[in-house]
Amino acid sequence: MVETQLPIAVDLEVLSGTPVFRGTRVPVQTLVDYILDGETLEIFLRSFPTVRRDDAVRLLKHFNETLLAGAHC
């Protein structure tokens, strides 16, 4: 079975509802910030070992697909 659900959780009890990687307290925005600052995915994953590699990759692929879909409007 292929999992299509994004690995994001939003819960008012966790960081006041900030979107985080499911099962962690790591904000999704942190991954975006690392990439925008020129860091690699490997550095991000070493800095936040509770984030699973496949979840980070799935999220980055989703961002990429969403961006490309919007570019074809």
C-alpha positions, 0 to 999 in steps of 0.5 A: 500500500502506498501512503499518500497522506502527508506526514504533517500533524496540526494539534493546538496542544503541540506548539500551538497548532504549528504544523509539525512532522507527525509524531514529533515536535519539529515544525515543518517550517524548520525543514524549509528554513534549512533548505532555504539557508543552503543546508542539505537534507542530511544536515537537517536529519542529523539535527532533528533525529526524530524526523524520518528520512522518508517523511522529509523526502515525501514532504519535499516531493509534495512541495515540488509537485505543488510548485510545478503544478502551480507553474502550469496555470 
